[in-house]
Amino acid sequence: MNFVVYMAIIQVILFVAVGAFVIRMIQRARKKESDN
């Protein structure tokens, strides 16, 4: 396994994880606004 490939995979996993977390927070904020 090449080190550069390994680093690229880690960056992709981190990007997907952060993106999913941000989407989850936005959906939670929208739910609070709609409830009010």
mmCIF file of the N, C-alpha and C atoms, coordinates in Angstrom:
data_MODEL
# 
_entry.id   MODEL 
# 
loop_
_atom_site.group_PDB 
_atom_site.id 
_atom_site.type_symbol 
_atom_site.label_atom_id 
_atom_site.label_alt_id 
_atom_site.label_comp_id 
_atom_site.label_asym_id 
_atom_site.label_entity_id 
_atom_site.label_seq_id 
_atom_site.pdbx_PDB_ins_code 
_atom_site.Cartn_x 
_atom_site.Cartn_y 
_atom_site.Cartn_z 
_atom_site.occupancy 
_atom_site.B_iso_or_equiv 
_atom_site.pdbx_formal_charge 
_atom_site.auth_seq_id 
_atom_site.auth_comp_id 
_atom_site.auth_asym_id 
_atom_site.auth_atom_id 
_atom_site.pdbx_PDB_model_num 
ATOM 1   N N  . MET A 1 1  ? 0.862   -1.195 0.000  1.00 0.00 ? 1  MET A N  1 
ATOM 2   C CA . MET A 1 1  ? 0.000   0.000  0.000  1.00 0.00 ? 1  MET A CA 1 
ATOM 3   C C  . MET A 1 1  ? 0.898   1.246  0.000  1.00 0.00 ? 1  MET A C  1 
ATOM 4   N N  . ASN A 1 2  ? 0.652   2.118  -0.963 1.00 0.00 ? 2  ASN A N  1 
ATOM 5   C CA . ASN A 1 2  ? 1.467   3.334  -1.075 1.00 0.00 ? 2  ASN A CA 1 
ATOM 6   C C  . ASN A 1 2  ? 1.050   4.343  -0.013 1.00 0.00 ? 2  ASN A C  1 
ATOM 7   N N  . PHE A 1 3  ? 2.012   5.053  0.532  1.00 0.00 ? 3  PHE A N  1 
ATOM 8   C CA . PHE A 1 3  ? 1.724   6.012  1.607  1.00 0.00 ? 3  PHE A CA 1 
ATOM 9   C C  . PHE A 1 3  ? 0.837   7.144  1.105  1.00 0.00 ? 3  PHE A C  1 
ATOM 10  N N  . VAL A 1 4  ? 1.093   7.620  -0.122 1.00 0.00 ? 4  VAL A N  1 
ATOM 11  C CA . VAL A 1 4  ? 0.286   8.722  -0.676 1.00 0.00 ? 4  VAL A CA 1 
ATOM 12  C C  . VAL A 1 4  ? -1.163  8.279  -0.842 1.00 0.00 ? 4  VAL A C  1 
ATOM 13  N N  . VAL A 1 5  ? -1.357  7.048  -1.316 1.00 0.00 ? 5  VAL A N  1 
ATOM 14  C CA . VAL A 1 5  ? -2.719  6.522  -1.487 1.00 0.00 ? 5  VAL A CA 1 
ATOM 15  C C  . VAL A 1 5  ? -3.399  6.414  -0.128 1.00 0.00 ? 5  VAL A C  1 
ATOM 16  N N  . TYR A 1 6  ? -2.642  5.954  0.880  1.00 0.00 ? 6  TYR A N  1 
ATOM 17  C CA . TYR A 1 6  ? -3.181  5.811  2.233  1.00 0.00 ? 6  TYR A CA 1 
ATOM 18  C C  . TYR A 1 6  ? -3.636  7.168  2.778  1.00 0.00 ? 6  TYR A C  1 
ATOM 19  N N  . MET A 1 7  ? -2.828  8.212  2.571  1.00 0.00 ? 7  MET A N  1 
ATOM 20  C CA . MET A 1 7  ? -3.184  9.558  3.035  1.00 0.00 ? 7  MET A CA 1 
ATOM 21  C C  . MET A 1 7  ? -4.409  10.076 2.292  1.00 0.00 ? 7  MET A C  1 
ATOM 22  N N  . ALA A 1 8  ? -4.493  9.794  0.996  1.00 0.00 ? 8  ALA A N  1 
ATOM 23  C CA . ALA A 1 8  ? -5.636  10.257 0.198  1.00 0.00 ? 8  ALA A CA 1 
ATOM 24  C C  . ALA A 1 8  ? -6.924  9.610  0.702  1.00 0.00 ? 8  ALA A C  1 
ATOM 25  N N  . ILE A 1 9  ? -6.863  8.319  1.032  1.00 0.00 ? 9  ILE A N  1 
ATOM 26  C CA . ILE A 1 9  ? -8.051  7.617  1.537  1.00 0.00 ? 9  ILE A CA 1 
ATOM 27  C C  . ILE A 1 9  ? -8.483  8.221  2.869  1.00 0.00 ? 9  ILE A C  1 
ATOM 28  N N  . ILE A 1 10 ? -7.525  8.529  3.743  1.00 0.00 ? 10 ILE A N  1 
ATOM 29  C CA . ILE A 1 10 ? -7.861  9.135  5.043  1.00 0.00 ? 10 ILE A CA 1 
ATOM 30  C C  . ILE A 1 10 ? -8.545  10.487 4.825  1.00 0.00 ? 10 ILE A C  1 
ATOM 31  N N  . GLN A 1 11 ? -8.044  11.287 3.888  1.00 0.00 ? 11 GLN A N  1 
ATOM 32  C CA . GLN A 1 11 ? -8.647  12.598 3.632  1.00 0.00 ? 11 GLN A CA 1 
ATOM 33  C C  . GLN A 1 11 ? -10.074 12.442 3.135  1.00 0.00 ? 11 GLN A C  1 
ATOM 34  N N  . VAL A 1 12 ? -10.312 11.460 2.258  1.00 0.00 ? 12 VAL A N  1 
ATOM 35  C CA . VAL A 1 12 ? -11.668 11.234 1.732  1.00 0.00 ? 12 VAL A CA 1 
ATOM 36  C C  . VAL A 1 12 ? -12.606 10.828 2.863  1.00 0.00 ? 12 VAL A C  1 
ATOM 37  N N  . ILE A 1 13 ? -12.145 9.922  3.734  1.00 0.00 ? 13 ILE A N  1 
ATOM 38  C CA . ILE A 1 13 ? -12.985 9.468  4.851  1.00 0.00 ? 13 ILE A CA 1 
ATOM 39  C C  . ILE A 1 13 ? -13.311 10.643 5.775  1.00 0.00 ? 13 ILE A C  1 
ATOM 40  N N  . LEU A 1 14 ? -12.306 11.477 6.079  1.00 0.00 ? 14 LEU A N  1 
ATOM 41  C CA . LEU A 1 14 ? -12.542 12.636 6.947  1.00 0.00 ? 14 LEU A CA 1 
ATOM 42  C C  . LEU A 1 14 ? -13.522 13.600 6.286  1.00 0.00 ? 14 LEU A C  1 
ATOM 43  N N  . PHE A 1 15 ? -13.362 13.831 4.977  1.00 0.00 ? 15 PHE A N  1 
ATOM 44  C CA . PHE A 1 15 ? -14.243 14.762 4.264  1.00 0.00 ? 15 PHE A CA 1 
ATOM 45  C C  . PHE A 1 15 ? -15.686 14.276 4.306  1.00 0.00 ? 15 PHE A C  1 
ATOM 46  N N  . VAL A 1 16 ? -15.889 12.973 4.075  1.00 0.00 ? 16 VAL A N  1 
ATOM 47  C CA . VAL A 1 16 ? -17.247 12.410 4.097  1.00 0.00 ? 16 VAL A CA 1 
ATOM 48  C C  . VAL A 1 16 ? -17.831 12.495 5.504  1.00 0.00 ? 16 VAL A C  1 
ATOM 49  N N  . ALA A 1 17 ? -17.017 12.193 6.521  1.00 0.00 ? 17 ALA A N  1 
ATOM 50  C CA . ALA A 1 17 ? -17.505 12.220 7.902  1.00 0.00 ? 17 ALA A CA 1 
ATOM 51  C C  . ALA A 1 17 ? -17.911 13.636 8.299  1.00 0.00 ? 17 ALA A C  1 
ATOM 52  N N  . VAL A 1 18 ? -17.075 14.625 7.968  1.00 0.00 ? 18 VAL A N  1 
ATOM 53  C CA . VAL A 1 18 ? -17.387 16.019 8.309  1.00 0.00 ? 18 VAL A CA 1 
ATOM 54  C C  . VAL A 1 18 ? -18.620 16.479 7.538  1.00 0.00 ? 18 VAL A C  1 
ATOM 55  N N  . GLY A 1 19 ? -18.714 16.112 6.271  1.00 0.00 ? 19 GLY A N  1 
ATOM 56  C CA . GLY A 1 19 ? -19.871 16.503 5.456  1.00 0.00 ? 19 GLY A CA 1 
ATOM 57  C C  . GLY A 1 19 ? -21.162 15.933 6.029  1.00 0.00 ? 19 GLY A C  1 
ATOM 58  N N  . ALA A 1 20 ? -21.143 14.669 6.429  1.00 0.00 ? 20 ALA A N  1 
ATOM 59  C CA . ALA A 1 20 ? -22.334 14.043 7.001  1.00 0.00 ? 20 ALA A CA 1 
ATOM 60  C C  . ALA A 1 20 ? -22.711 14.726 8.311  1.00 0.00 ? 20 ALA A C  1 
ATOM 61  N N  . PHE A 1 21 ? -21.709 15.091 9.120  1.00 0.00 ? 21 PHE A N  1 
ATOM 62  C CA . PHE A 1 21 ? -21.972 15.760 10.399 1.00 0.00 ? 21 PHE A CA 1 
ATOM 63  C C  . PHE A 1 21 ? -22.610 17.125 10.174 1.00 0.00 ? 21 PHE A C  1 
ATOM 64  N N  . VAL A 1 22 ? -22.094 17.887 9.197  1.00 0.00 ? 22 VAL A N  1 
ATOM 65  C CA . VAL A 1 22 ? -22.649 19.218 8.901  1.00 0.00 ? 22 VAL A CA 1 
ATOM 66  C C  . VAL A 1 22 ? -24.088 19.087 8.417  1.00 0.00 ? 22 VAL A C  1 
ATOM 67  N N  . ILE A 1 23 ? -24.356 18.119 7.535  1.00 0.00 ? 23 ILE A N  1 
ATOM 68  C CA . ILE A 1 23 ? -25.721 17.925 7.023  1.00 0.00 ? 23 ILE A CA 1 
ATOM 69  C C  . ILE A 1 23 ? -26.658 17.582 8.180  1.00 0.00 ? 23 ILE A C  1 
ATOM 70  N N  . ARG A 1 24 ? -26.191 16.744 9.105  1.00 0.00 ? 24 ARG A N  1 
ATOM 71  C CA . ARG A 1 24 ? -27.017 16.349 10.249 1.00 0.00 ? 24 ARG A CA 1 
ATOM 72  C C  . ARG A 1 24 ? -27.340 17.568 11.120 1.00 0.00 ? 24 ARG A C  1 
ATOM 73  N N  . MET A 1 25 ? -26.359 18.454 11.341 1.00 0.00 ? 25 MET A N  1 
ATOM 74  C CA . MET A 1 25 ? -26.586 19.651 12.156 1.00 0.00 ? 25 MET A CA 1 
ATOM 75  C C  . MET A 1 25 ? -27.569 20.591 11.465 1.00 0.00 ? 25 MET A C  1 
ATOM 76  N N  . ILE A 1 26 ? -27.448 20.740 10.137 1.00 0.00 ? 26 ILE A N  1 
ATOM 77  C CA . ILE A 1 26 ? -28.358 21.624 9.389  1.00 0.00 ? 26 ILE A CA 1 
ATOM 78  C C  . ILE A 1 26 ? -29.785 21.080 9.472  1.00 0.00 ? 26 ILE A C  1 
ATOM 79  N N  . GLN A 1 27 ? -29.951 19.763 9.306  1.00 0.00 ? 27 GLN A N  1 
ATOM 80  C CA . GLN A 1 27 ? -31.287 19.175 9.384  1.00 0.00 ? 27 GLN A CA 1 
ATOM 81  C C  . GLN A 1 27 ? -31.877 19.384 10.776 1.00 0.00 ? 27 GLN A C  1 
ATOM 82  N N  . ARG A 1 28 ? -31.050 19.255 11.817 1.00 0.00 ? 28 ARG A N  1 
ATOM 83  C CA . ARG A 1 28 ? -31.521 19.440 13.194 1.00 0.00 ? 28 ARG A CA 1 
ATOM 84  C C  . ARG A 1 28 ? -31.969 20.884 13.399 1.00 0.00 ? 28 ARG A C  1 
ATOM 85  N N  . ALA A 1 29 ? -31.215 21.848 12.857 1.00 0.00 ? 29 ALA A N  1 
ATOM 86  C CA . ALA A 1 29 ? -31.569 23.265 12.990 1.00 0.00 ? 29 ALA A CA 1 
ATOM 87  C C  . ALA A 1 29 ? -32.874 23.540 12.249 1.00 0.00 ? 29 ALA A C  1 
ATOM 88  N N  . ARG A 1 30 ? -33.053 22.953 11.074 1.00 0.00 ? 30 ARG A N  1 
ATOM 89  C CA . ARG A 1 30 ? -34.287 23.166 10.308 1.00 0.00 ? 30 ARG A CA 1 
ATOM 90  C C  . ARG A 1 30 ? -35.486 22.613 11.066 1.00 0.00 ? 30 ARG A C  1 
ATOM 91  N N  . LYS A 1 31 ? -35.323 21.459 11.708 1.00 0.00 ? 31 LYS A N  1 
ATOM 92  C CA . LYS A 1 31 ? -36.426 20.870 12.469 1.00 0.00 ? 31 LYS A CA 1 
ATOM 93  C C  . LYS A 1 31 ? -36.838 21.802 13.610 1.00 0.00 ? 31 LYS A C  1 
ATOM 94  N N  . LYS A 1 32 ? -35.852 22.401 14.294 1.00 0.00 ? 32 LYS A N  1 
ATOM 95  C CA . LYS A 1 32 ? -36.167 23.317 15.395 1.00 0.00 ? 32 LYS A CA 1 
ATOM 96  C C  . LYS A 1 32 ? -36.930 24.528 14.870 1.00 0.00 ? 32 LYS A C  1 
ATOM 97  N N  . GLU A 1 33 ? -36.524 25.063 13.717 1.00 0.00 ? 33 GLU A N  1 
ATOM 98  C CA . GLU A 1 33 ? -37.197 26.234 13.155 1.00 0.00 ? 33 GLU A CA 1 
ATOM 99  C C  . GLU A 1 33 ? -38.633 25.891 12.766 1.00 0.00 ? 33 GLU A C  1 
ATOM 100 N N  . SER A 1 34 ? -38.857 24.715 12.184 1.00 0.00 ? 34 SER A N  1 
ATOM 101 C CA . SER A 1 34 ? -40.199 24.328 11.745 1.00 0.00 ? 34 SER A CA 1 
ATOM 102 C C  . SER A 1 34 ? -41.103 24.083 12.957 1.00 0.00 ? 34 SER A C  1 
ATOM 103 N N  . ASP A 1 35 ? -40.543 23.571 14.052 1.00 0.00 ? 35 ASP A N  1 
ATOM 104 C CA . ASP A 1 35 ? -41.345 23.330 15.253 1.00 0.00 ? 35 ASP A CA 1 
ATOM 105 C C  . ASP A 1 35 ? -41.862 24.652 15.822 1.00 0.00 ? 35 ASP A C  1 
ATOM 106 N N  . ASN A 1 36 ? -41.044 25.682 15.768 1.00 0.00 ? 36 ASN A N  1 
ATOM 107 C CA . ASN A 1 36 ? -41.477 26.975 16.289 1.00 0.00 ? 36 ASN A CA 1 
ATOM 108 C C  . ASN A 1 36 ? -42.501 27.599 15.350 1.00 0.00 ? 36 ASN A C  1 
# 
